[in-house]
C-alpha cells in the first residue's frame, strides 16, 4: 500500500483476459474499463484461485470509458472473469 498524504492509494492490475488478481483477502476499489466490445462481460468472484461459487459482483456488461466503483471486501481472493473483448484496470488493496 502506498500512502499519499493521509490517504492510501490502491494497487492496480490491468487485464484483458480472465485472471486471479489477488490470492488473499483484501478490498476491491473499482474497475475502470478502457475498451469493451464483442459482447463484453465482467464477473467478480471471492476466490484465491479460479473458483466461481462465491460471486462478489454477478455478470455485468461494461461500457468503455467508464469507472465502476466497487467498494467490496473479499476474504479468499479476487478472481475476475472476462468474456468478449475487455481492457480494464482493477483497483484493489
Secondary structure as the mmCIF struct_conf table of DSSP 4:
data_model
#
loop_
_struct_conf.conf_type_id
_struct_conf.id
_struct_conf.beg_label_comp_id
_struct_conf.beg_label_asym_id
_struct_conf.beg_label_seq_id
_struct_conf.end_label_comp_id
_struct_conf.end_label_asym_id
_struct_conf.end_label_seq_id
STRN STRN1 UNK A 2 UNK A 4
TURN_TY1_P TURN_TY1_P1 UNK A 5 UNK A 6
STRN STRN2 UNK A 7 UNK A 9
HELX_LH_PP_P HELX_LH_PP_P1 UNK A 10 UNK A 10
STRN STRN3 UNK A 11 UNK A 15
BEND BEND1 UNK A 16 UNK A 17
STRN STRN4 UNK A 19 UNK A 22
BEND BEND2 UNK A 23 UNK A 24
STRN STRN5 UNK A 26 UNK A 46
BEND BEND3 UNK A 48 UNK A 50
BEND BEND4 UNK A 53 UNK A 54
STRN STRN6 UNK A 55 UNK A 60
TURN_TY1_P TURN_TY1_P2 UNK A 64 UNK A 65
STRN STRN7 UNK A 66 UNK A 74
BEND BEND5 UNK A 75 UNK A 76
STRN STRN8 UNK A 78 UNK A 92
#
